[in-house]
Amino acid sequence: MIANFPKPAVKDNVPVDENWKQALPKLLYLWKTADPDWIAQREADWQLLLQTAFDDYPKAEKKELGEYFKYGRKLEYIPVGDSFFLTPYDSPESLLQLFNSGMLDRSDRDSMLSGYIFDADRFAACHWYERHTTLFVEAILGNTYCEVFEGKPPHRKMLSLPPSKWCDMYTKAIECINEDIKWRPIYLCVDYFISALPHATDMRDRQFIEVYELLELVNTRLAEGDMSGRLLTFASELKSKEQDILKAWEIGEQKLAAMGNQS
């Protein structure tokens, strides 16, 4: 029976009822504009970002993004895919304040929960890329898959990526291992992956979850002995939790079988 299988945790997210013009002044303390050293580092970081993340942006957009990045100045809406990373949050508390502020609307929070750890690699050249994305994993995602909802019926909506889709995207870690990528935020999410697998029963995405391929690659690369640093730590963690991963995957298989018998 389906009822015998565990269900994912559920959490309701309650954002602040405000718009970005009301929210931004409350966040300006994050920009240390009175500190010459901070400003100098911000300027150096911006020059790097111009070359690595925004090189193909129109000149007017670059100027607007630069003003926001360096001084917290914002005249109009900036896409969350840019503004979120460019905001200098520096703690779990300030990250949560940003996430639930009027700087983001519900579709923005949906976008960040669904894709931030997978898409932020275009900022990987920044020395604080790891710190920024690690804070997101720790403060927003956590260690256990959770269905995050926002709003009240009939407008209540799930912000989290469905577990099958999340696991599909996660096993693209195969590319990171193949390409010897030094670090990505998904390296911190092994336990989150394991907790999501039993609920990954939507065959539209489950069919693309490369669990066995990922584990086979990990075993091969570890045997070759040519990985190092954070990539080696990630691969070693996957190897040490191989049986947990397979067990979680099997629970999904059993759930699918029970669903088939019940229909």
N, C-alpha and C positions, 0 to 999 in steps of 0.2 A: 504493500500500500504506500502511496505517495506520502501520506501523513507520517510515516515512520522515518522519513528522511529529514535531516536537519535543514532548516531554512536560514538564509543569510540574515545577519543582524540588520536592523533598520534604525535609522536615525533621522530626525527632523531638523533641518537647518533653518535657523531664524535670523534673517539678515536685518540690518538696520533700515528703517523706512526713511530713505532720504535719496536725493539725487547726487550726481557727482560734484556739483557746485557746492553743495552743503558738506560733502564728505571730504573733499580735498584739504580744506583748511585744518581739519582735525588730524591730517596725516603729514602736514608740512614739517613737523618736528623730525621726521626721518631724514630730511635733507639738511645736512650740517653746513649750511651756507656761510656760517660765521667762522668756520674753520678753514684757513687757507690751504692746509695740507689735504683736507678732504676734497675741496674744490679742485685742486691740482690733480689729484688722483682720478676724480670724476672726469675731468677733461681728457686725461690720458686714456681712460677707459672708453670714452666716447669716440675718440679717434680710432681706436681698435674696432669698436662696433661698426663704425662707418665702413670699414674695410671688409668686415667679415659677415655682418648680419643685414646691413642696410645699404649695401653698395649699389643696388639696383632701384632704390627708392627715389621718387622725384625730389628735386632740391627743396621744394616747399615743405614736404613731409619730413625730410631729414632735419630741417630747421626746427620744426615744431616738436619732433621727438627729442632733439637735443636740448631744447628749453625745458622740456619735462624731465628728462634724465638728470640734467645738471642742477636745476633750480626748483623743480616741482611746479613749473608754470604750465598752464593748460588752458587754451582758449576754446577748444571744442573737443568732441569725442575722439579718442584715440583707440583703435582696435585693441581689445584686451590681450590679444596675442603678442602685442608689442608692449603695452603699458604695464602689464603685470610684472614682467621680468625687469623692466626699467625702474620700477619702484624700489627704493633702497630699504625694504623691510630687513630687519636684522635680528629678529627673535620670533619664536612661535606666537607670542602675543601680538606683535605688530603685523605678522602675516595674517593671522586670523582677523585682526581689525580690518586690514585691507580687503580680505576675501569677502567679508560680510558687510562691507561698506557700500555706499551708493556709487563708488567707483566702478562697481560691477553690477549688472542686472542679472536676472536669473539665467538668461541664455549664456552670459559670460561665465557664471559659476559652473554651469553645465559644461561649457567648453574647457575650462581649466581642469575640472575633475576628470573629464574624459581624455584629455590629450596632453596636458602640460608636461608630464614626465616623459612622454614619448616624442614630443615636438620641440622641446626647448634646446635640443642639441645644436641648433643654429647659433646659440650663444656660447657654445662650449669653449671658445677662445678666451672668454673672460675669466680672470682668476677667481671670481666669486660665483661662477656658474655652479660649482659643486655645492658651496654653502647655500646658495639660494634654493636649489632644487632639493637638497637634503632637508632643509626646513619644511618644504612643501610635503615631502613624504612623511616626515615626523608629525607635523601639526595638522595636516589635512587628511592624508590617506590613512596613516597608522599602519599597524601590522596585520590587520584582519579586514577582509573584504566586507564592505557595509553598503547597503542600499541607502543612499542619502536622498531624502525627499525635501521639497520646499513648497510652501503654499498650503492652502486649505481646500478641501473638496468644494466644488468640482474642479478646481484649478490646481490641485496637488500634482506635482510632477517629480519624477525621479531624476536627479542630477547625475548620479553615478553612471558610468558605463556599465551596461549589462555584463554579467560575469563571463559569458561565452565570448563576447567581443573583446573584453579586457584580456582574457587569457590568450586569445588569438594574437592580439597585438604584443603581448608579453613574450610569446615564443619567437618573436622576431629578434629576440636576443641572440638568435643564431647568427644574425648578420654581425652583431657586435663581436662575437667570439671569432667568427671567420676573419673579420677585419682587424682584430687585435686592438679594439677600442679600449683605451686606458680606463675610462670611467663613464658611466651613465647612471642616472638616478634609478633606473630599473634594477641595478645591482643591489639596491637596498630592499627590494620588494619580493624576495623569495617566499617569505612566510605569507605575504599578502596573496601571492600567486597560488600557493598551496590551499589557502582558505577559500579562494574563489573557485577552484577546480571542481569541487563536488556540485556546484550550482551551475556549471557550464553545460547546460543541456539543450540549448537552442542550436539545432543542427545546421542552421544557416551559417553559423560561425564555428561551431564545434568541429565541423569537418576540416577546418583550416588550422586547428590548434595542433602544433607540431611537437607534442610532448615527447614522443619516442625519438624523433629526430634531434631534438635539443639535448636529451640525455645521452644519446649515442655520440653526438659531437663533443660533449663535455668529456666523456670517457676517452675518446680518441685524443683530444688535445691535452688532457692531463697525462696520458701515457707518453705523448711526444715530449712533454716536459719543457716546452719553450714559452710558456706563459709566465707573466710576472705581475707584481703589484696588485692593484685592485681587481684587475681582470682575473688573475689567478685566485684571489680570495672569493670572487663571485662564482667561478667554476667549481671551486672546492666546496662551497656551500651547497651548490646544486647537487654535487656528487654525494655529500654527506646526508642530504635529505632526499635522495633518489627514491627510497622506499615510501616515504611520506607522499611524494609527488605521485607515484604510481598508485598508491592507495586512494588518494583523493580523486585521481582520474577514474579509477574503478568504481568509486561511489557514484560518480556521474553516469557511468555505464549502467549500473544497477538501477539507478533512478529512471533512466530512459527505458529500460526493460519493464519496470513497474508501470510507467506511464503507458507503454504499449499494451500491457495486459489489461489495463484499466479502461482503455478506449474501446 
